[in-house]
Amino acid sequence: MSKLVAIESVTLDGVMQAPGRPDEDRRGDFTDGGWAVPYADAVAGSFMADRMPGSRALVLGRRTYEDFAGYWPKQTDNPYTEVLDNSTKYVASTTLSEPLPWRNSVLLEGDPCDAVGALREEPGGDLVVLGSGELTRSLMRRGLVDEFVLLIHPLVLGKGRRLFSAEGERAALRLLDSVPTSTGVVICTYASETAHG
């Protein structure tokens, strides 16, 4: 059986919307996109570089997949590009169809939570969800997320889409590790006490 690990950048008030670029996700008139960029440092870069190669595959929602597919293959001088290009990417979408444009991409069939649950039952390395807020919340409701790696930024935005919604389910988490960065980000790894095996 594999672990399903959600890796998410969040603010202190739990906002996860558009950490990378101003135009990344403007839903709800969100104007604070790119909020995580000033906090990037070598510690976070090294942590992610160490974590990602051991993964079996990525699991992405449609919006995150399309954003990544339009951005990462063009970043030829970035060490993450090769890892992301070479990784199998399972995509949850009711609107996309095969063939998907980014190499090593597979469209999940049927209910995405059922499909991810079946992938989780297979042996191998971790399945990693990056971003993909709606998908992550759906997987959480079904008890399928085994670990959360939260890059918690020292910033309060007061608005934006949050990882843990106000109407979400109760989740008990156990801290496994925490790594502070030079910019005040704390990378916390939590095991989900409510994940179903």
PyMOL commands that set and color helices and strands:
alter all, ss='L'
color gray80, all
select helices_A, chain A and resi 27-29+37-39+42-54+62-74+79-86+112-121+133-141
alter helices_A, ss='H'
color red, helices_A
select strands_A, chain A and resi 4-11+55-61+88-92+105-107+126-130+147-153+173-180+186-192
alter strands_A, ss='S'
color yellow, strands_A
deselect
rebuild
show_as cartoon
